Amino acid sequence: MPIFDGLDFPHGVATLWEAFAMLNEWPSYGRDATHEAALDACRDAMADECDVETARAKVLAFALSTGILAYEARAAHTTLRVELM
């Protein structure tokens, strides 16, 4: 999933661990219910308590809500398949 970093350069979040790290490092002032849902889903997926697709969907929802999803992915978000392992 290509997202924009703090310097507006797109980079990929390809694994569950990368998604979790990105969410975990997110500034506290920018955290909301969507962030917490994505973070919890990543944590649950790593513990095999939810499926990876659920975590992917929640991370995608967070990226869309914050505007960090790169344009190419935003345009195709309904068909975007990300392998979060």
Summary of the structure (lengths in Angstrom):
residues: 85
radius of gyration: 11.7
end to end distance: 12.8
largest distance: 34.2
contacts: 229
relative contact order: 0.22
helix: 54%
strand: 8%
